[in-house]
Amino acid sequence: MRLGTKVAARKDHRTVWKNVKPVGFACMWVVMAVITACTTINQIRTRGRVSVRPGQDTAWFGWRGSSSVFEIPLIVRNASAVPIYTEWCGITAEKLIGTKWQRVFTSTCLSASYGRISPGDSGVFDFVSCPPSDKRMTAGMYRAVVSLWWQDEAGNQLGLPEAKRRSSPFIVARK
């Protein structure tokens, strides 16, 4: 009698798993479809073609008064189908220290200055690290992170992901 009971229990267990697998697969498929749709909507609007790059491969530390600073032009290219907006203040500098990028400088301004970059256009502006307050701001490999966003139909500001707001790396050196 006992043997027959155990076999019946196993049979029920296997039947349950046969029913759960298709339901679990369907749920996973729905979750993946939702994630893909949300990501695609943002990329369709911005078309994923916004880039930030330095205008030159090397910036040089110089002196402004008693402060050591560097200046480099940044080029924001908008190859998307919508206008991109930027704030010239609040740009940050990240330095490669060891194997990690670390924020070492954030620019501040007394008044905000905004810009609009139309589809197909580029905006060029100078990034000045004046004055550096972090002791880690020495010669090395840097990248800039620019404040960029676009507006939806309702006028809401939607920030671009940080990966799209980072410049390609550039070198800061001493003469």
C-alpha positions in Angstrom: 0.0 0.0 0.0 2.7 2.4 0.9 4.6 2.0 -2.3 1.5 2.8 -4.4 0.9 6.0 -2.3 4.5 7.2 -3.0 4.1 6.6 -6.7 0.9 8.6 -6.8 2.5 11.5 -5.0 5.3 11.6 -7.5 2.9 11.5 -10.3 1.0 14.5 -8.9 4.3 16.4 -8.4 5.3 15.9 -12.0 1.9 17.0 -13.2 2.2 20.2 -11.2 5.6 21.0 -12.8 4.3 20.4 -16.3 1.7 23.1 -15.7 4.0 25.6 -14.0 6.7 25.6 -16.7 4.5 27.1 -19.5 3.0 29.7 -17.1 6.4 30.7 -15.8 7.7 31.0 -19.3 4.7 33.2 -20.3 5.3 35.5 -17.3 9.0 35.9 -18.2 8.1 36.6 -21.8 5.6 39.4 -20.7 8.2 41.0 -18.4 10.9 41.0 -21.1 8.4 42.5 -23.6 7.5 45.3 -21.2 11.2 46.1 -20.5 12.0 46.1 -24.2 9.1 48.3 -25.1 10.0 50.9 -22.5 13.6 51.0 -23.6 12.6 51.2 -27.3 10.2 54.1 -26.8 13.0 56.3 -25.3 15.4 55.3 -28.0 12.8 56.0 -30.8 12.4 59.6 -29.5 16.1 60.3 -29.1 17.1 57.7 -31.7 20.0 56.9 -29.4 22.3 59.2 -31.3 23.5 61.9 -28.9 27.2 62.0 -28.3 29.6 64.0 -26.2 33.3 64.2 -27.1 36.2 66.5 -26.3 37.3 68.9 -29.0 40.9 67.8 -28.6 42.6 64.7 -27.1 44.7 66.6 -24.5 44.0 69.5 -22.1 46.8 71.3 -20.3 46.9 72.5 -16.7 47.4 76.2 -16.6 47.3 79.0 -14.0 44.5 81.4 -13.3 45.7 83.6 -10.5 47.0 81.1 -7.9 44.8 78.2 -9.1 45.8 75.4 -11.4 43.0 74.8 -14.0 42.4 73.0 -17.3 40.1 74.0 -20.1 38.8 71.8 -22.9 36.1 72.3 -25.5 33.3 69.7 -25.4 31.2 68.9 -28.5 27.6 67.7 -28.1 26.3 66.1 -31.3 22.5 65.7 -31.6 21.8 63.2 -34.4 18.4 62.4 -33.0 15.0 63.5 -34.2 14.2 65.8 -31.2 15.9 68.9 -29.7 18.3 68.2 -26.9 18.7 70.8 -24.1 21.7 71.3 -21.9 22.8 73.4 -19.0 26.4 74.7 -19.3 26.7 74.8 -15.5 26.9 71.6 -13.4 29.3 69.7 -15.7 31.3 67.2 -13.8 34.8 65.8 -14.4 35.6 62.2 -13.6 39.1 60.9 -13.3 40.3 57.4 -13.9 41.9 56.4 -10.7 43.2 52.8 -10.7 40.4 51.0 -12.6 37.5 53.2 -11.5 36.1 56.5 -12.7 35.8 58.9 -9.8 34.1 62.3 -9.7 36.7 64.9 -8.8 35.1 68.2 -9.9 31.6 69.7 -10.4 31.4 73.2 -12.0 29.3 75.8 -10.3 27.8 79.0 -11.6 26.1 82.0 -10.1 23.4 81.9 -12.8 22.2 79.1 -15.0 22.8 79.2 -18.7 20.7 76.8 -20.9 21.2 75.8 -24.5 19.1 74.1 -27.1 20.7 71.8 -29.7 18.4 71.2 -32.7 18.2 67.8 -34.4 21.3 67.4 -36.7 23.3 70.2 -35.0 26.2 70.3 -32.6 26.9 72.5 -29.7 30.5 73.4 -28.7 31.3 74.9 -25.3 34.4 75.2 -23.1 34.6 73.2 -19.9 36.8 74.9 -17.3 37.9 73.3 -14.1 38.2 76.5 -12.1 39.4 76.3 -9.4 40.0 72.6 -8.6 39.0 71.8 -5.0 39.8 68.1 -5.0 43.4 67.0 -4.4 43.0 64.1 -6.8 42.7 66.6 -9.7 46.2 66.0 -11.1 47.4 64.9 -14.5 45.7 61.8 -15.8 42.8 60.4 -17.9 39.5 62.3 -17.6 36.0 62.4 -19.0 33.2 65.0 -18.6 29.5 64.4 -17.7 27.2 67.0 -19.2 23.6 67.8 -18.2 21.4 66.8 -21.2 17.7 66.2 -21.5 14.8 66.3 -24.0 11.2 67.3 -23.5 8.1 65.1 -24.1 4.9 66.4 -25.7 3.7 67.6 -22.3 6.8 69.7 -21.8 8.3 67.4 -19.1 12.1 67.3 -19.0 13.4 63.8 -19.4 17.1 63.3 -18.7 19.2 61.2 -21.0 21.0 58.3 -19.3 24.4 59.1 -17.9 26.1 56.8 -20.4 24.9 59.1 -23.2 26.0 62.3 -21.3 29.6 61.2 -20.7 32.3 62.3 -23.0 34.9 60.0 -24.5 38.1 60.1 -22.4 40.8 62.8 -22.7 44.2 63.4 -21.2 45.0 66.3 -18.8 48.7 67.0 -18.6 51.1 69.5 -17.1 53.5 71.4 -19.4 
